[in-house]
Amino acid sequence: MIRRAVERGVTPEKLAKALDVDISHIIKKLNLLEGICPEAAELLRDQTFSANLGAVLRKLKPTRQVECVELMVSANNITVAYAQALVAATPSNLLVGETKPKKMTGVSADQMAKMEREMGNLHEQFKLAEQTYGQDILNLVLAKGYLAKLMANEAILRHLTRNHPDVLNEFDSIVRMVALDK
């Protein structure tokens, strides 16, 4: 909104006075996504985040910026601390200048290498889960509907009650499920 106002001719000084904030705050907001690749900026478009997030993301190359922003958005954790942890777990070849940031206190080089590997594995597992989530939800909805029809059949219900009460309890809990997040 601030950028649009400036593009339409409103001076940063006038905005600062109208909003009753320091001019440096307006300048910081104007440069918020400067140095962030367009894809990552697009992912952040409708999100609320700290003005300091851009400074952390600028340490990463564009491909890693997109990966990190995707992780933050999907985890609903768009914070500077999380971004700094992602930067710390980023291999040096994906950092701008290809130099590792300052060492985190209390973390050895071995622990950092392990954290980088684990972050890579976690990212891959997350992508796999994300790809199958829609199909899994559809299958669960279909299974719930099918089980509801089975449970409505008195002959099947009698058979399950006599011979498989444990299965009947599980089927019943699935059918009674109101939402899939239980």
Secondary structure, 3 states (H helix, E strand, C coil): CHHHHHHCCCCHHHHHHHHCCCHHHHHHHHCCCCCCCHHHHHHHCCCCCCCCHHHHHCCECHHHHHHHHHHHHHCCCCCHHHHHHHHHCCCHHHEHHHCCCCCCCCCCHHHHHHHHHHHHHHHHHHHHHHHHHHHHHHHHHHHHHHHHHHHHCHHHHHHHHHHCHHHHHHHHHHHHCCCCCC
